[in-house]
């Protein structure tokens, strides 16, 4: 079984891989940026990436996948394959080389987003993990920060945004499944995934994220 995608665990590489996950509106992007600043101040070489995105292919796929009023159908498996394609490129072109060079890589979303968002469309987790393994996009993060927020609160935050993208426009029932998926990720992969309550000030959330990252980075640096 592919497990956490452990065949290519990032902990076999010299760097440190952090993924930041959460429902839309949970504040991941802000937190990923803050964490990068703090770890840079600590003296780490830090690279922030976003998934989907970062590479030329990934940014094109992102535009396509998030297009607010898509006038074309996208079946669950096709959606899975497109997110996977972006992640294969991101892993090969940026994440793996950065980890090989010893950097801390912070990814704004990674494989767990596929498990929970495409899983919420009834795509089986085992199939998603296996596809990632086959395609070499199954780097297991050393730490996954899951910013947990109730959907009613997340929706309130999203309503402040100028326009909703294709996935943000999905009904609450879909986003509830996504949140439940993240709780399942935390249960299933406790060695790397930590729930962080996002229903607090950004500074309080940032302090917890930094503490969790430092606690895991230090023992490895001390060896
Ligand atoms: P996100 O990264 O949250 O960007 P922003 O908050 O800046 O709009 O948007 C990406 C969307 O794509 C989000 O709704 C989750 C979804 N997604 C998937 O469905 N599957 C995936 O594998 C990934 C990485 C994202």
Boltz pocket constraint, residues with backbone or C-beta under 6 A from the ligand:
constraints:
  - pocket:
      binder: B
      contacts: [[A, 24], [A, 25], [A, 29], [A, 51], [A, 52], [A, 83], [A, 108], [A, 109], [A, 110], [A, 111], [A, 113], [A, 114], [A, 115], [A, 117], [A, 118], [A, 165], [A, 167], [A, 168]]
      max_distance: 6.0
